[in-house]
Amino acid sequence: MVLQNNFMKQISDIQPSFSLKESKIVNERQLLIKDFLDKINAERIGTKYKPLTARAVAIKLSHLSSFDLKYFYKQCDSYKGEFGKCFFGALKQLDTSKAI
């Protein structure tokens, strides 16, 4: 009986430890940026474009308030089924030096 106990393993030794990864989203703005990111990256699957990071999207949207982000998301979502084209087209900065 003593030999048998030495060879028996506990369940925690066999099964790897499992831990849940906590979400880092703590406010409404981060949730909206995640929505933009998910929608844009879903369109990029199977194309030559790499997926964007949350940081890149947040930098592009840094000048908009949370209220404006909601409106802009709805506007891009309803644009002919091309969310990314509306997103990048609306945020593109115009080169004013060529206008002169």
N, C-alpha and C positions, 0 to 999 in steps of 0.2 A: 504494500500500500504506500509506503514511503517513496519507493522508486517511481511509482505511478504519478504521484503528486509533483515530483521534480520535472517530469517530462510534459506535464499538462501546461498549456499556455493559457493565459487569460485572454478574454475577448479583446481587450484594449491593446494587447500585443499583436494580435492578428489584424485587426481592423485599423486602417489609418485614421488618424485624428481628423475630425471634421469640424470646421468652423464656418459660420456664415460671414460673408463679407458685408459689412455695413455700408449703406449708401452714403455718399459724400454730399448729396444734395440737401442743402439746409435752407434754401429760400426759393421764392417763386421765380426769380430771374434764372437761377441755375436750372430749374425745371424747364423753363421756356427754351433755354439754350440747348438743353438735351433734346427737346422735341425737334428743333431746327437740325441738330446734328444727325439724329436718327433718320429724318426725312431725306436729307442731302446724301448721306452715306448709302441709303437704300437705293437711290438713283444711280450711284456710282458703281454698283456691283456689276461686273462684266464689261466695264469700259476701261479705257487706258488711264483714267484718273484714279489716284490713290484716295483712300478714305481720309476725311479731314479729322482733326483733333478738336476736342471741345475748346481748347485754348484759341485755336485759329478762328472758330466761329464767334467766340466771346469777344475777341479783338475787333472783328468786323462789326459786331453789334454794340460795341461799347458806347457809342454816342446816342443810342436810343434808350428811352425809358421803358420800364416794364409794361406800361399801358400801351406804348407804341409797338412793343414787341408782339403783343397779342394781336393787334390790328395787322401788323406786317405779316405775321404767320398766316392769318386768315386770307390775306391778299395773295400771298405766294401759293397757298394751298389751292386756291380757286383759279389759278392762272393756267389754263389749257393743259393741265396735267404735267406741267414742267416746272416743278418747284425750284430746282437749282437755277434754271435760266432766269426766273423772276428774282430769286435771291441775289445772285451775282450781278445781274443787270441793274437792279435798283440801287445796289451799294457801290457800283462802279463810280469812281471819281472822274469827273470830266476834266480834261486838260484845258485850262483856260488860256494857256500861253498860245495855243494855235488859233484862238478866236480873234486875236489882234491882227 
